[in-house]
């Protein structure tokens, strides 16, 4: 279970980081090509899934 916890936390943080990067800093991302800047539904969903995975990994307890 420890490996799953680590994978969830690291993967969640990676999704959150990539979501913020593609939403605010990437000039060649799909967000900028479509004409809208900032957060769109895809970027917000990516950040939300990353947050959910990180929280699930942090609160995962040991099973006996």
N, C-alpha and C positions, 0 to 999 in steps of 0.2 A: 504493500500500500504506500510505502514511502516513495517509490519511483513514480507512481501515479500522481501523488501529491506534488512532487517536483515538476513533473511534466505539465500538470494543470497550471501551476503558478507561473512557470517560465513561458509556456504557450500563451497564457492570458496576458502577461506583460508584453509579450511580443506583438500580440494582436492590438493591444491598446496603443503601443508605440507606433505601429504601422498605421493605425487608424488616424492618429493625430498627425503623423507625417504626411499621409496622403490627403488629409483634409486641409491642412494649413500651409505646408512647406513645399509640396511637390508641384512644380509648375507644369509638368507634362502629364499629370495624372488625369484620369477620366473626369474628375471633378472640374478641372479647369477647361478641358476640351468641350464640355457640355455647356459652358457659358456661365455656370453658377459657381460662385466661390464659397468657401467655408464648408460647413457640414451638410451633407445630403443624407438620404436614407441609408445608402450602402455604408458610408463612413460611420454613421451613428450606430448602425447594427453591428459593425465590426468592433467598435469600442464597447458596446453593450455585451457582446459575446465574450470578449476578453475580460471584462469586469466580472461577468458571471463565472467564468472559468477560474479566475484568480480567487474569488471569494469561496468557491467550492473547494479549491485546493487548500486554502487557509483554514477552513472550518472542518475539513475532513478529519474525523477522529480515528482512533485505532479500534479495530474490531477484534474481539476475543473469541 
